[in-house]
Amino acid sequence: QVQLVQTGGGLVQAGGSLRISCAATGLTFSRSAMGWFRQAPGKGREFVATISGNGGTSYYAESVKGRFTISRDNAKNTMYLQMSSLQPEDTAVYYCAARNERLTATTTRGLYDYWGQGTQVTVQV
């Protein structure tokens, strides 16, 4: 059974930093592209960042480019999202997602097979 367990997140002041993690079990992590999405109140779930199975390719939403960094440690079966220069508009529930046995990173939500439980990130002015 595949599980994606998220940790981290919380409350931060504008301009601050946070890191969220996603630990995977039950899948061949190094062969699975991963991604981060987020959902703000009253809005749909939107793409944030994605990384290929070997970590060599990553893509970002324009709104977070240069501020967020996606990374993975295949030895620990864990993916990370380092968020810097956070702004109130970054406030959302953040979800990690996995493509089972698919190496290629993608921004398309429907191509992900598994999802984490979600982590609240709140940025205060």
Residue pairs with C-beta under 8 A, 6 or more apart in sequence:
1 26
2 24
2 25
2 26
2 27
2 98
2 100
2 113
2 114
3 24
3 25
3 26
4 22
4 23
4 24
4 96
4 97
4 98
4 114
4 115
4 116
4 117
5 22
5 23
5 24
5 25
5 116
5 117
6 20
6 21
6 22
6 23
6 94
6 95
6 96
6 116
6 117
6 118
6 119
7 20
7 21
7 23
7 119
8 18
8 19
8 20
8 21
8 119
9 18
9 20
9 94
9 119
9 120
9 121
10 18
10 120
10 121
10 122
11 122
11 124
12 18
12 86
12 121
12 122
12 123
12 124
13 123
13 124
14 86
14 87
14 88
14 123
14 124
14 125
15 85
15 86
15 87
16 86
16 123
17 82
17 83
17 84
17 85
17 86
18 83
18 86
18 121
19 80
19 81
19 82
19 83
20 36
20 80
20 81
20 83
20 94
20 96
20 119
20 121
21 78
21 79
21 80
21 81
22 34
22 36
22 78
22 79
22 80
22 81
22 96
22 116
23 76
23 77
23 78
24 32
24 34
24 77
24 78
24 79
24 98
25 77
27 98
27 100
27 101
27 114
28 101
29 72
29 74
29 77
30 53
30 54
30 74
31 53
31 101
31 102
31 103
32 53
32 98
32 99
32 100
32 101
32 102
32 103
33 50
33 51
33 52
33 53
33 98
33 99
33 102
33 103
33 104
33 105
33 106
34 50
34 51
34 70
34 72
34 79
34 96
34 97
34 98
34 99
34 105
35 47
35 48
35 49
35 50
35 51
35 96
35 97
35 98
35 99
35 105
35 106
35 107
35 112
36 48
36 49
36 50
36 70
36 79
36 81
36 94
36 95
36 96
36 97
37 45
37 46
37 47
37 48
37 94
37 95
37 97
37 109
38 45
38 46
38 48
38 90
38 92
38 93
38 94
38 95
38 121
39 45
39 46
39 92
39 93
39 95
39 118
40 89
40 91
40 92
40 93
41 92
43 92
45 95
45 109
46 61
47 61
47 107
47 108
47 109
48 60
48 61
48 64
48 68
48 81
48 94
49 58
49 59
49 60
49 61
49 64
49 68
49 70
49 81
50 58
50 59
50 70
50 105
50 106
50 107
51 57
51 58
51 70
51 71
51 72
51 79
51 105
52 58
52 103
52 104
52 105
53 102
53 103
53 104
54 74
54 103
55 71
55 72
55 74
57 104
57 105
58 70
58 105
59 105
59 107
60 68
60 70
61 107
63 89
64 83
64 90
67 83
67 84
67 85
67 86
68 81
68 82
68 83
68 84
69 81
69 82
69 84
70 79
70 80
70 81
70 82
71 79
71 80
71 82
72 78
72 79
72 80
73 79
73 80
79 96
81 94
81 96
83 90
83 121
86 121
86 123
87 123
88 123
88 124
88 125
89 123
90 121
90 123
91 121
91 122
91 123
92 121
93 118
93 119
93 120
93 121
94 118
94 119
94 120
94 121
95 115
95 116
95 118
95 119
96 115
96 116
97 109
97 112
97 113
97 114
97 115
97 116
98 112
98 113
98 114
98 115
99 106
99 111
99 112
99 113
100 113
100 114
102 111
106 112
